[in-house]
Amino acid sequence: MKTYSTILLFFAITLSGLLFSSCNESDDISGIFLDKQWKLTRILIDNGSSKSPIATHYWNGNEEAMKKSNELLNQKGNFVIQFAGFEENNKITGKNATYSGRATTVAISGNWSVDGESNTFSTTQQSVSDGDVLGTAFINALKNAYKYTGDYNNLQIYFKEGKDKYYLLLRVDE
């Protein structure tokens, strides 16, 4: 009988711990965004599938320009972005929330904000042109960003062009 009581007590303690612990449904935004450099790998069409096609419309069928963009994409220091700021109440926002980076010929910078509960994301990036088609698309994507998903090593920043939705696929730059 004593063993049965001990087992019941063990299960009661275990279950009460589960019942009274809260589940945190928000992201670790400091761990995702801060203290690292992100590098673009591709711009993909957000079709709601795990097999999103690469957005190739930027080049209007110009294979030579697409090849040049891919060469620039593979060069160190191009298509990168770093975020800085302080997290408070699972948000990073305000004048101290800044970002900086580079497309190919243009340095980019501005303010940004993120909410780890709603996954909203935005920047104050101004419209500027880069010397490369993909570079300009990268800049405009940041300007039109509205949400993110990701983890410590991979980041997707979603943006709109008219009615169409796309996302930047980024990885930690090593």
C-alpha positions as CSV (number, residue, x, y, z in Angstrom):
1,M,0.0,0.0,0.0
2,K,2.9,2.3,0.8
3,T,4.3,1.8,-2.7
4,Y,0.9,2.6,-4.3
5,S,0.7,5.9,-2.3
6,T,4.2,6.8,-3.3
7,I,3.4,6.3,-7.0
8,L,0.3,8.3,-6.7
9,L,2.1,11.1,-5.0
10,F,4.8,11.1,-7.7
11,F,2.2,11.4,-10.4
12,A,0.3,14.1,-8.6
13,I,3.5,16.2,-8.2
14,T,4.4,15.6,-11.9
15,L,1.0,16.6,-13.2
16,S,0.7,19.6,-11.0
17,G,4.0,20.9,-12.4
18,L,2.7,20.5,-15.9
19,L,-0.6,22.1,-15.0
20,F,0.9,25.2,-13.4
21,S,3.7,25.8,-15.8
22,S,3.0,28.2,-18.6
23,C,3.8,27.6,-22.3
24,N,5.6,30.4,-24.0
25,E,4.5,30.7,-27.6
26,S,6.9,33.5,-28.5
27,D,10.2,33.4,-30.3
28,D,13.6,34.2,-28.8
29,I,14.0,37.3,-31.0
30,S,17.3,38.3,-29.4
31,G,18.7,34.9,-30.2
32,I,17.4,34.9,-33.7
33,F,18.3,38.5,-34.8
34,L,21.1,39.9,-32.7
35,D,24.8,39.4,-32.6
36,K,25.2,37.8,-36.0
37,Q,25.3,38.6,-39.7
38,W,22.6,37.2,-42.1
39,K,23.3,36.4,-45.7
40,L,20.7,36.1,-48.5
41,T,20.6,32.7,-50.2
42,R,17.5,33.2,-52.4
43,I,14.3,35.1,-52.9
44,L,11.4,32.7,-53.1
45,I,7.8,32.9,-54.0
46,D,5.5,32.4,-51.0
47,N,3.1,29.9,-52.4
48,G,2.2,28.3,-49.0
49,S,4.3,25.2,-49.9
50,S,7.5,23.9,-48.4
51,K,8.8,23.8,-52.0
52,S,8.6,27.4,-53.0
53,P,10.0,28.3,-56.4
54,I,12.8,30.8,-56.8
55,A,11.6,34.2,-57.8
56,T,13.1,34.8,-61.3
57,H,10.9,37.5,-62.6
58,Y,13.4,40.2,-61.6
59,W,15.6,39.5,-64.6
60,N,12.8,39.4,-67.2
61,G,14.4,36.4,-68.9
62,N,17.8,38.0,-69.1
63,E,20.0,34.9,-68.3
64,E,23.3,37.0,-68.4
65,A,22.0,39.4,-65.7
66,M,20.7,36.4,-63.6
67,K,24.2,34.8,-63.9
68,K,25.8,38.1,-62.8
69,S,23.5,38.3,-59.8
70,N,24.3,34.8,-58.7
71,E,28.0,35.5,-58.9
72,L,27.6,38.6,-56.8
73,L,25.4,36.6,-54.4
74,N,28.2,34.2,-53.8
75,Q,30.8,36.9,-53.0
76,K,31.6,37.6,-49.4
77,G,30.2,40.9,-48.1
78,N,27.3,41.1,-50.6
79,F,23.6,40.7,-49.6
80,V,24.3,40.8,-45.9
81,I,22.4,42.4,-43.0
82,Q,23.1,42.8,-39.2
83,F,20.5,43.8,-36.6
84,A,21.1,45.7,-33.4
85,G,18.8,46.7,-30.6
86,F,17.4,45.8,-27.1
87,E,14.6,43.4,-26.4
88,E,11.8,44.5,-24.1
89,N,8.5,42.6,-23.6
90,N,9.4,40.3,-26.6
91,K,9.8,43.3,-28.9
92,I,12.7,45.1,-30.4
93,T,11.8,48.6,-31.7
94,G,12.5,52.2,-31.4
95,K,15.5,54.5,-32.2
96,N,18.0,52.0,-30.9
97,A,16.7,49.2,-33.1
98,T,19.0,49.6,-36.1
99,Y,20.2,47.5,-38.9
100,S,23.0,47.8,-41.4
101,G,24.2,45.8,-44.3
102,R,25.0,45.8,-48.0
103,A,23.4,44.8,-51.2
104,T,26.2,44.8,-53.8
105,T,27.1,48.5,-54.6
106,V,25.0,50.2,-51.9
107,A,25.2,50.1,-48.1
108,I,21.8,49.9,-46.4
109,S,20.8,51.0,-43.0
110,G,17.8,52.1,-41.0
111,N,15.5,51.3,-38.1
112,W,13.6,48.0,-37.7
113,S,11.1,46.5,-35.4
114,V,10.1,42.9,-34.6
115,D,7.5,41.3,-32.3
116,G,8.3,37.8,-31.1
117,E,4.6,37.0,-30.4
118,S,3.0,38.1,-33.6
119,N,6.0,37.6,-35.8
120,T,5.6,41.0,-37.4
121,F,8.7,42.6,-38.9
122,S,9.3,45.9,-40.5
123,T,12.1,48.3,-41.5
124,T,12.4,52.0,-42.4
125,Q,14.5,51.2,-45.5
126,Q,14.2,53.8,-48.2
127,S,13.9,53.0,-51.8
128,V,17.3,53.0,-53.4
129,S,18.7,51.2,-56.4
130,D,21.7,48.9,-56.3
131,G,24.0,48.2,-59.2
132,D,22.5,44.8,-59.6
133,V,19.0,43.6,-60.2
134,L,19.0,41.2,-57.2
135,G,20.5,43.9,-55.0
136,T,17.7,46.2,-55.8
137,A,15.2,43.4,-55.1
138,F,16.9,42.7,-51.8
139,I,16.6,46.4,-50.8
140,N,12.9,46.6,-51.8
141,A,12.1,43.4,-50.0
142,L,13.4,44.9,-46.7
143,K,11.3,48.0,-47.4
144,N,8.2,46.0,-47.9
145,A,8.7,43.4,-45.2
146,Y,5.8,42.5,-42.9
147,K,6.7,39.3,-41.0
148,Y,9.4,36.8,-40.3
149,T,9.8,33.1,-39.3
150,G,13.1,31.4,-38.4
151,D,15.4,30.2,-35.8
152,Y,19.1,30.8,-34.8
153,N,20.5,29.7,-38.1
154,N,17.8,30.3,-40.8
155,L,15.6,33.3,-41.3
156,Q,12.7,34.1,-43.7
157,I,11.6,37.7,-44.1
158,Y,8.3,37.9,-45.9
159,F,7.4,40.8,-48.1
160,K,4.8,41.9,-50.7
161,E,5.1,43.2,-54.2
162,G,1.6,44.3,-55.1
163,K,-0.6,41.4,-54.4
164,D,2.2,38.8,-54.7
165,K,4.0,37.5,-51.6
166,Y,7.7,36.5,-51.5
167,Y,10.3,35.9,-48.8
168,L,14.0,36.4,-48.4
169,L,15.7,33.2,-47.4
170,L,18.7,34.0,-45.2
171,R,21.3,32.0,-43.3
172,V,23.9,33.0,-40.7
173,D,27.0,34.2,-42.6
174,E,30.1,32.5,-41.3
